[in-house]
Amino acid sequence: MSKAARKPESQKPKPKYRARGPHGLSVPEAGAMIGLGRNASYEAAKEGRIPILKIGSLKIVPRGPWLKQIGADDAA
């Protein structure tokens, strides 16, 4: 195996979705909480079924209102 074909050992795999901090979720994370896949989650956000805040092209689901909407406890 050539050196160019090997990954450096220090390189970790990237997470599937980026965390949005303690007060927000990514759209796929929010959708996964109610059993939706990635594409269905973005479609639900587009239709307004998942509340989002848009900052440029970034979409954030506010954690508190989302957990209240789906009837989950905000223990986090």
Wavefront OBJ file of the C-alpha trace (Angstrom):
o trace
v 0.000 0.000 0.000
v 1.463 3.359 -0.956
v 1.843 6.215 1.517
v -0.670 8.350 -0.389
v -3.384 5.700 -0.053
v -3.091 5.436 3.749
v -4.925 7.716 6.145
v -2.873 9.308 8.883
v -3.612 7.579 12.188
v -4.336 10.896 13.923
v -7.195 11.673 11.532
v -10.515 10.813 13.205
v -13.696 10.163 11.229
v -15.949 13.188 11.016
v -19.245 13.051 12.904
v -22.297 12.503 10.720
v -23.986 15.677 11.958
v -22.490 18.710 13.663
v -23.750 19.544 17.121
v -25.256 23.024 17.361
v -24.407 23.640 20.981
v -26.428 23.325 24.163
v -29.341 25.415 22.882
v -29.750 24.095 19.365
v -29.918 20.971 17.260
v -29.199 20.275 13.631
v -32.242 19.575 11.472
v -31.343 15.867 11.071
v -30.832 15.516 14.862
v -34.255 17.011 15.538
v -35.890 14.826 12.910
v -34.213 11.710 14.257
v -35.893 12.388 17.614
v -39.255 11.732 15.949
v -38.107 8.962 13.625
v -37.392 10.947 10.459
v -34.420 10.482 8.176
v -32.223 13.300 6.915
v -34.210 14.228 3.810
v -37.581 13.937 5.558
v -36.257 16.152 8.365
v -35.306 18.929 5.959
v -38.683 18.594 4.220
v -40.473 18.893 7.592
v -38.412 22.007 8.404
v -39.275 23.481 5.000
v -42.985 22.868 5.673
v -42.733 24.411 9.151
v -43.319 21.205 11.124
v -39.824 21.503 12.623
v -39.126 25.073 13.841
v -35.843 26.489 12.562
v -33.761 29.613 12.898
v -31.913 30.560 9.721
v -28.611 32.388 9.898
v -27.476 32.677 6.308
v -27.605 29.109 5.028
v -27.233 27.644 8.545
v -30.400 26.092 9.961
v -30.683 25.570 13.723
v -33.567 23.960 15.599
v -33.977 25.672 18.994
v -33.762 22.887 21.605
v -36.270 24.218 24.181
v -39.195 24.931 21.836
v -38.551 21.713 19.896
v -38.552 19.513 23.002
v -41.720 21.239 24.212
v -43.384 20.717 20.819
v -42.647 16.983 20.776
v -43.478 16.565 24.469
v -39.991 15.536 25.564
v -38.308 16.409 28.847
v -35.465 18.961 28.674
v -33.163 17.080 31.045
v -30.111 18.016 28.991
l 1 2 3 4 5 6 7 8 9 10 11 12 13 14 15 16 17 18 19 20 21 22 23 24 25 26 27 28 29 30 31 32 33 34 35 36 37 38 39 40 41 42 43 44 45 46 47 48 49 50 51 52 53 54 55 56 57 58 59 60 61 62 63 64 65 66 67 68 69 70 71 72 73 74 75 76
